């Protein structure tokens, strides 16, 4: 795996590379616009050039983007659904301009409308996004979720349904989040449990669709359905679970990205990356 972390774009998109380099990242995840606002200014040629130059200078790759948390493609509210769809198109256009190959997306929350109705809304929205972005190289990655509240995507079967039912679904991939998968009830801590989880993922979704991994320990217990990230080895997954993930040859070369809590000096990222690297090859 190429290990890295989600880093801030404060001060400019290109600044994420400096932060990533300072803690020893090989790969990095970013937002391509403010995560807290719907508004977004168009990218300038200077911003794109500066971003690509920093990528080349640091050698940090791949770059994975994550959508704004404001988006909800499963929403029964028509205005929010359309706004989410249109913003996803904008974020995909930004990724394409920046040569960012993957854009991670939480499938969404049905907010009481029911899982079947919510999934249908997501598939429709993704189909319209695909129709609006013909020929794009950037791929949307559906993220496994913990299933907190009415969130969709906590069962592998739901992700498989979206891959199958979304128009141009062959353009979609999947991002595997260790905290979310564990909180959703899939075992990672034991060798047998990990192998069973990955066998189920391969059979239902397909390992060929897996393009990125989020490496987060879990504050919640197995099956808690709580989306709360913890530092590596300090949560309920523990070091043994991450040892299984990091030494799985089927995941070799994929970006493995931290989304763990951090302070302004980012020392936690450096520490978590050191822990992850200590588990490799064991």
Buried (B, 14 or more C-beta within 10 A) or exposed (E): BBBBBBBBBEEEBBBBBBBBBEBBBBBBBBBBBBEEEBEBEEBEEEBBEBBBEBBEEBEBBBBBBBBBEBBBBBBBEEEBBEBBBBBBBBBBBBBBBBBBBBBBBBBBBBBEBEBEEBBBBBBBBBBBBBEBBEEBEBBBBBBBBBBBEBBBBBBBEBBBBBBEBBEEBEBBBBBBBBBBBBBBBBBBBEEEBBEBBBEBBBEBBBBEBBBBBBBBBBBBEBBBBBBBBBBBBBBBBBBBBBBBBBBBEEBEEBBBBBBBBBEEEBEBBBBBBEBBBBBEEE
